[in-house]
Each structure stands twice: as structure tokens, then as C-alpha cells.
Amino acid sequence: MIHCKEPFSLYIHIPYCISKCPYCDFNSHVVAEIPERNYTDALLRELEHYDNSDNWRGRTVQSIFFGGGTPSTFKPSSIGNILEQISTAFPLESDCEITLEANPGTVDGTNFPGYRDAGVNRISVGIQSFQPRLLKFLGRVHTADEGRKALDVVRQAGFADFSFDLIFANPGQTLAELEADLNVALEYRPPHLSAYNLTFEEGTPFHHEYRSGRLRSLTEDEEIAMAELIEQTFFAAGLQRYEISNYALPGCHSRHNMNYWQNGDYLGIGAGAHSYLRAASGFMFGTRWSNEKSPGRYMAAIADAGIAVTDREELDRIKAAGEFLFLGLRMTRGVSSEAFSSRFGKSPADFYPKIKIWIEADLMEETKGFLRLTHRGLLLANSIFVEFM
Amino acid sequence: MSLEHIRNFSIIAHIDHGKSTLADRLLEFTGAVSARERTDQILDSMDLERERGITIKASPVCLRYRARDGKEYKLNLIDTPGHVDFTYEVSRSLAACEGALLIVDAAQGVEAQTVANVHMALDHNLEVLPVINKIDLPSADPERVRKDIEDVIGLDASNAILASAKEGIGTEEILEGIVQRFPHPKGSIDDPLRALIIDCWFDPYHGAVVMMRVFDGKMAKGSRIRMMFSGNVFEVTRLGVFSPGPVEVAELGAGEVGFLMAAIKEVAETRIGDTITLADQPAGEPLPGFKPMKPMVFSGLYPTDANQYQSLREALDKLRLNDSSFTFEPETSQALGFGFRCGFLGLLHMDIIRERLEREFALSLITTAATVVYRVTKTSGETLQIDNPVRLPAEGDIEQIEEPVIQAAIHLPQEFLGGVLGLCEEKRGTQKEIRYLGPKRVMIVYQLPLNEIVVDFYDRLKSVSRGYASMEYEMAGYRAADLVKLDVRINGDVVDAMSMIVHRDKAYYRGRDLVQKMRELIPRQMFEVVIQAAIGSRIVSREAVKALRKNVTAKCYGGDITRKRKLLERQKEGKKRMKQVGKVEIPQEAFLAALKV
């Protein structure tokens, strides 16, 4: 075993939601009564396990992310207990980013100071839209007013660092509706924003509707026009696009998400959580594993064994090199060719000769040792990523 | 057994008229197979045959039947293939028989496919016994069908046997009919050996198995035999009959049907229709009718994945063991890399080989446009045989191009005459004869260019005549024609594998249809794909597949990278069925389009 002492990121999954949105394919569950206490206990128990693991013990945590589901369904005291356990188990970096995802429908104004006191220093709010019509279409439990109020509450609670999500390219959405959303969004002067093009993910009700022809996506041209409007509007407000769907003021990007794209180690705790450890052994270039997805079975497994891992995958050189690029090239700054070469023994262009064709076709460029997708290339990212497989 | 107690017969039937079921009943009735052990339709052995409902290989069976006269007879059932590509094999099977059962569906009446085979049987002087099958169906109308047989085929059907193979009705009557109505074989066991090769296939343990009909003399285990056409000499190691499983016998004499094995390594060493005689005591004359089978249609087969080249070669070697009418030799294409130029009897034969390669050998293949062999005379006086359009010399160096023509005899009901004549004219045919064969039946004889036939003539003929026209053809030499090479260019580069030789008058339409079809089949890519059809430097048609502008996953975090990667891997897997030509990925289907326009 090689002991890697670099800092890592920690992900905590809270799988419960008040209702399930028809576009969402995340591991989220709607239950009559959320077993907050038992689930929190399971998380604490699982953390204890990794505290005793050679791969993680003693390493510094650079970011913590409470994702879901809807983490704001949990009380500040539960979040506090978890954070306390983490800080006893692992040293935290002094500026450790601690994010909690919140749903405007679960914000009653009293929780946020509590999360702040518990140690959370960044909130990510699932706004999606400020248009009543689109919120209804997206199956959100909150209203436009509640969305606005949630953002006020977050700011009043003293969270200088916050972010929220918008979804665009909804069927029937107009450029004017999008523009209205963007204008409201900027009123809150967010340091960070995510804008996602709606996708019809397999297994979701939207996917079903889409396949049966009842839902129609916008045309390619409309989607591109929207993506461009977003980029220009945000750029004018000082928010730079640093990843396919993410924008931030300088220095305000999400450290936690950057870690995924930069191929850093992360430990996932909770039902269905995923973990990644680079170059663990022998000829392999990394290991990925994930937990039992069902909260009930997750809790049972933890009670039984202290861990709940169900899937594990070792990455060989080809897979690892492919991932390195398809994750890294999501970022507008791209990947360091040298970092790639030192890890895989060849430059990206030697590993994948088609890179030369893409550079000629203005889909990619290489400057100052960084290989990146151009503006056009970002729109075709998947067509390029496929070739890394 | 004396010749008087042998009957050799085949069954002629349209697809679905119940040939296989009837054969099964005959096997059961004579005790060759018990009802319990039979699987459906014993005679059709290949999966492909079952799926396509056609019999490709004849599989003879020997039945022992004690007739009502108290005597035991040996009945040899020789099955026949049922497609125009295999006309010659059918003729050899029929030549081995003295009689044929004609099966007609009591509800549907006479169908086209049977007509040509009945005529061929009559040409071979076979006694034809009509059987009206499926009389149990509510829509059965035996009397109408009886009249149909008389009107359409011109055969006396007054004593046709009424049967239902499904219900087992009429089975014994059919067996009695075979015994009483079909002549017994003639020939002398004391004459020098003459046996007709009906079929030959490869057995992994025994080498080639040769199916034959003995006409004169006899052969025994240990006999030294000579193939009269090929001249090859072998020693018979095994001799036997199928009943339906193989049963060894000590000798086979005049009139009998059976198989031999003789350590023959390749099917290609034996030729269907060749005559077997004894090496030391040869017959003076071979049996009539032998024609060496030559491939008529050529196309290139290329592995989609270059790594499968060696596997493709091995698979072709294996198929060739079993099918001597198919040929291959290595060739290279700029667009497709290494592959093979293959020769087939016809398009169906080509389809069958291609499907078997993909299915039985798990290969993914690209087939280039089918072509015939052209004879090109250069201005220098040199003559070339061209079986690949790529090798056609430059236009300025060509004195003339001649194309192979066939003489086709088409039988059809009169009501379809207009449509069929129109089709023959469209296909550049020259009319030779129109003959009325009865009040409703016509036979037309046309000379047609073979390359017009290989594309879709047979399918079109069936469609304009609602299936009632039947056709047989033979080669009728070469004829000069105004032919040009039509190229397909993708983003400016000629895709050599898609070039075809066509008549100048048709080049524009073929080019336009092909380019339009390809535009539908080539998926959008990161770059615009321009597809052009050209004759030399002249562009006759152009289409473009617009560049894909957006293909991106919005969300990629939450840590489930494996799933995102697997999604990409699946897409990559899907792309394996495409061939990269320059920057462009072309799916197999687009290459196939060149075959079908």
C-alpha cells in the first residue's frame, strides 16, 4: 500500500426528500417519516470505520459536502454531530469548504443560523427557476416567492459563500423567460452559480414522457442560444464559466466539485455514496467503490458490519487515462499535459492521436501546458469524450 | 435390392405450402423417425434455412416402405433448394430422380416459385404427382386448386392426392402413389460405374461427405474412384445412406442414392454434377448436364474492426470447405483497409454467406457494392477482366466495356405481362420471344445485363407479378454497353469501396438515390459530412449531413464517475459498427445502401 498523504474531500449523502422531482435521477427517497436519528447514527458509525482505515487515517480534509436528497431536511444538531465526528477523526484544513445543499421548500428561516453555528460555511440552494410556470413543470415543491425568500434567509444567516442551481432549456421555455431568471438570479449577487441544461435521464418520469413523445426538448439551436445567453450575462456580472455548467467570481469556485474533476481522492459516506482513491496498488491506477443505495439496507449493513460497500471497481491504465481527461476537460482551464504525462507515461496527444485532429478543427487548444476544449468543443464534449474510452 | 423396388423422388413446393411437414410425415409413417423423437422439420438443418423458409442444401433420406402389394420398397427422398441462385443445384437434384411430388396449398393455389421447378422436372422427364395439401383448412378449395394446376402449369390433376400433412391425412396414399406412379430407376449393375454427385458438405470429423445417385454399376467400400471432370482419384472409406441418421452399407448399386466418404479434404475437390466412376474401370462417357459452377457476383468483405481480419480469413476458409461455389481472395481498399474480394452465385447467396459470417463467427463486416465481371478492352488492345470497379482503367484508356448478359425465361400469368415487360425494358433487356403457353400463361424470353439482375431484379419481378412470375436463366455471353464508373466522395475523397459500374443513362439516378440514402444513414458528426456522387470529375449529386453542434452532459458530479464512464463506453461500443473513412464515421448500413439502390 502506498500511503498518499494529500488532502481529500468528504461527501455525506442525505437521501431523503419531501417529494421526488420528475427529472431527478439521484439517489433520493420520499418516506413517511425521515429516520433522522438512525440515519445519522449510521453515518457516524461509517465514519468511525474509515477513521480506522490505512487509506484515510490521518489525512487532511479539504472540503465537506452534504448532498442529497435534501440535506436541509436534517436538523442543524444532526449536521453538527456529523461535523464534530469528522473533526475528531480527521484534521480539517483551516479554510475547509463545508457545503450543505438546501431546498427552498424546507427552509423555514430558523435552520440556517443553526447550520452556520454547526460549522457549515457554504450553502447551495436548489432554486432551478424563479418562474412559477417552470417551477410547476419541474415538479418543485417551492414557489417562486419561497425561492427568493430562501436566498434572503441564507444571506441574512451570514453565508457570504453561497450558490444556487438553475435549470434551463425546459420544454417550451423562451429566451425571455430565461433572461428573466438570470436577472433575478443576479440581483442576489451570488459568488457562484450552476446552470444546467435539462436532460432526460434514464429511469426518470421525464425520460419516460420524452421517449413516448409527450415531452419535447428544445432544438439544438435554441439550447445553444440559451447557453450563450447565460455565459454572456454571467460574464458581464463577473461570474466566469469554469466548468461546463458552473460559474463563479474569481476564487469562489466550488473546491469540492473541482476535486472530482481534478481526479482527487474523495470519501463518500451514506447510502449510495461513491468514493475514489488514486493509485492504490500494483498495476492499477485507482479504485472506485460505492455504498448500498437503499437507505434501509444501508443502515442495516452499517449496523451489521460498519461498512455498506456493494460495488468496487479497479481502474486500469486505459480507464484511468480516459477518466482523467473526460473529467478534467469539463473545466475551462483544461488539464495539465504534464500532469497527464507523468501519470500515464505519454502526452495526451500521443495517447489519443485524434487530439491533433480536434486541435486542427478548433475544438481543442493547448496553451501554456494546458489542454482544453474551446468554446465549440465544450458544446461537443461528449462526442470527444467518447473517443477516450 | 432389385431396381423394381427403388423409387427416387423429390418434393417441389412453394415456401409454406408444407413441404417440410409432409417430409416429416413420410419419415414418421415409414418408421424412419418416431413422432416422439422428431424435432420440427427435420430436413432443414441450418438455422438460416429455417428463418428464411428456404432450403439451401439438399439432404436426401432413405425410407423403407412396405406397400399394399406386400413388397418392401426403398424410397429415396431428395430435397431441393428453392431459390433462383441455386437453380443448378436444383437441376442436379432433379436429375437424380424419376419422380417428383408437387405440393400445392389447397387454400392458396399454385404459386410462382413452384412453376419453374415443375418445368425443370418435366424437362428432366420426371413423372410429376400433384398433392393438394392443407385440405383441413376452412378456406381450402381443392377443386379450384385442381383447375389451377391444370391451367397454370398444364399438368393433369385429375388424380391429384388430397392431403393434410399437418393432420396426417393422405400420407399413405402419397406413399402408394410414389410406388405405383413413379417409374423405377433403370440402369445396369454390370455396366461401368457412373454416379452423379448431388451434393457435398464438410464434416469436421470425416472431411467431405459426398451425396450421390448411382446410375450404372456399383461401388463398394475400398473402391478406387475417379471424379470424371476434376480427375481427382480417391479411395472410398465409408459408404452409407441416411435414414435419416447415417447407416453404413457395404455397397451401393445402380438406382440407389447414398453418401460416400473418401478422405476428401475440401468440398472444392468435388463438384456438384460431376460423375463418379471407377479409377480402374472407367465409364466411357460422363452423365450429361455437368456445368462447373462459377461465381457471378462479386463484392468485397471487410472487417469493421481491422483486428478481425485474421478471424475473417479463418471463417472464410471454413465456409469454403462447405461451399465450393463461393470464392475469395485478399484485396485492399484505401477506405476500408484489408479485406477479401468474394464471388457468389447471386445476391441471396451473398446475403447468406455474409449473415453466416456475422452470426456463426461473430464478425462485424462491411460489404461493398456487388458487381459482375466486366470485360474491358483498352485502347492498347489489352483485354482485362474486371471484378472490382476500382480496377477499371481511366476513361481515356478504354476502347470498350462489355458486360455479361443472361438469357432469362420468365413464366407468368398473362395479367402481369405489362408490368413484367416494363421491368425488363427498364433493366435494359432485349426481347427474344413471347409465347402463349395456354389461355392464361405466357413465357417471355429476354436477354438482360447481369448487373441489372443482381441489384433487385428478382425482388422487383416478384413484386410486379405479386409473386406469380418465375424465372430461370443462363449465361448468354458478353455485350458491349455504354458503362461508366460512379464514385462516391465523402468530404471530397473518393470512397473506393463504394464505386460501382453502371450504365451511363442510369448513373444520375443511381447516384442521386445513393447519396440521399447515405445522408439518411450517416449520423451527424462533429464535422459537416458532404456526400457526392461523381462520374470522373463531374459531380452528379450532392447532399450534406450537417455538423452536430451540441452533445454534452450538463451534470457530472456526486462522485458517480463509473456510471458516466460506462455511458461513454456504451456509446463507443455502438461506434464499433462504423468505419472511419478519413475523419468521417460511416455505419455499415450506409455501405449496404450501395448494394440496394
Interface residues (C-beta under 8 A of the other chain):
Chain A: Y11 F26 G67 Y196 N197 L198 T199 E220 D221 E223 I224 A227 I244 S245 N257 Y260 W261 Y266 G268 A273 H274 S275 Y276 R288 S290 D311 E313 K319 G322 E323 F326 L327 R330 I357 W358 A361 L363 L378 L379 L380 A381 N382 S383 I384 F385 V386 E387 F388 M389
Chain B: Q525 M526 F527 L548 R549 K550 N551 V552 T553 A554 K555 C556 Y557 G558 G559 D560 I561 T562 K564 R565 L568 E569 Q571 K572 K575 K583
